[in-house]
Amino acid sequence: MARYAAGVAVVVLAGGLAGCMTEKASLPSSSSPVAGGAYQTIPSDGLVGRWGLASYRDEKDRARTTAMARSQCRNAYVIKKGPTDGVMMHVADDPKLYELALKRSGDGKTYLGFAAPPGDRQDREVLEMSSNEMTMRFVDPDANTRYGTFIYVRC
């Protein structure tokens, strides 16, 4: 059963990351500057690497999901450094990689996204971040409902 659940999670995440974008015109081009000057906070290098990835919707599933993310290291999600100090990652519903940057809002929250003010609808909110684990969720309520809260565990 656990093997089946892990397989289902991989398929759901892969499908979500590689889904079709219905409003591609609203996304900035991949050549858009990302550094964001006043918005950048933490060096993006901390995100670069191989990560096991899984998601959950209910907090009671967090520990199980962290273990599932760890088990995904054999099929790791790779985050590479972008050309202008950001990182190359997927956004909701688009198989293309975009350069994203970390940015901090006035209320102290950290976000990962395009060169827009922190908390933009296309951002991910960084809930927790350490050198070996990250927890994020999409700001957009619809994307958050579909994808849940992501846990990245360094491989």
WOFENVEN-V171537 format. One record per residue. N is the residue number from 1. OMEGA is omega in whole degrees, -180 to 180 (none if undefined). D_LAST is the distance of its C-alpha to the last C-alpha in Angstrom with 2 decimals. Layout:
BEGIN
n;omega;d_last
N;OMEGA;D_LAST
N;OMEGA;D_LAST
END
This chain:
BEGIN
n;omega;d_last
1;180;23.87
2;178;20.23
3;178;19.30
4;-180;21.67
5;179;20.28
6;179;16.69
7;178;18.34
8;-180;20.46
9;179;17.69
10;180;15.98
11;-180;19.51
12;180;20.41
13;-180;17.47
14;178;17.97
15;180;21.68
16;-179;21.42
17;-177;19.43
18;-178;21.79
19;180;24.95
20;179;28.18
21;-179;29.14
22;-180;32.69
23;-177;33.31
24;-177;31.66
25;-178;34.46
26;-179;33.25
27;174;29.99
28;178;30.24
29;-178;29.91
30;178;26.78
31;178;29.03
32;178;29.81
33;-175;29.20
34;-171;26.27
35;173;26.47
36;175;28.87
37;-175;30.39
38;-176;31.43
39;-175;28.57
40;-178;25.59
41;-175;24.19
42;175;20.84
43;-178;19.67
44;-180;17.40
45;-180;15.41
46;179;13.29
47;-176;11.96
48;177;11.30
49;-180;8.01
50;-176;5.54
51;167;5.27
52;-172;6.24
53;174;9.88
54;180;13.03
55;178;16.34
56;178;19.28
57;-177;22.89
58;-176;24.14
59;180;22.95
60;180;23.65
61;-174;20.79
62;-177;18.13
63;179;17.01
64;-179;16.96
65;177;15.06
66;177;12.28
67;179;12.09
68;178;12.35
69;179;9.47
70;-179;7.25
71;-179;9.23
72;-179;8.66
73;177;5.47
74;177;8.51
75;-169;9.87
76;171;7.35
77;-175;9.40
78;176;9.84
79;-180;11.64
80;177;14.09
81;178;16.78
82;-177;20.06
83;-178;23.47
84;175;24.85
85;175;22.24
86;176;20.44
87;-179;17.29
88;-180;17.53
89;174;16.77
90;171;18.75
91;-178;21.40
92;172;22.91
93;180;24.75
94;-178;24.25
95;-178;22.33
96;175;22.86
97;177;20.48
98;175;22.06
99;-179;21.63
100;180;21.04
101;173;21.41
102;179;20.99
103;-177;24.46
104;179;26.19
105;179;29.22
106;-180;32.38
107;175;31.52
108;179;28.34
109;178;25.83
110;-179;22.97
111;174;22.49
112;-179;20.54
113;180;22.93
114;179;25.69
115;177;28.31
116;178;30.25
117;179;31.08
118;180;28.33
119;176;28.30
120;-177;29.34
121;-179;29.26
122;-180;26.49
123;164;24.17
124;172;21.28
125;178;21.91
126;-178;19.11
127;179;19.77
128;179;17.29
129;173;14.97
130;-179;13.37
131;-176;11.07
132;-178;8.19
133;176;9.67
134;174;12.16
135;-177;14.96
136;172;17.30
137;179;20.32
138;177;22.74
139;-180;26.02
140;-177;28.06
141;-180;29.22
142;179;29.36
143;179;25.80
144;178;24.66
145;-178;26.71
146;-173;25.30
147;-179;21.56
148;-180;21.35
149;-177;18.96
150;171;15.38
151;175;12.47
152;177;9.19
153;-177;6.34
154;-179;3.80
155;none;0.00
END
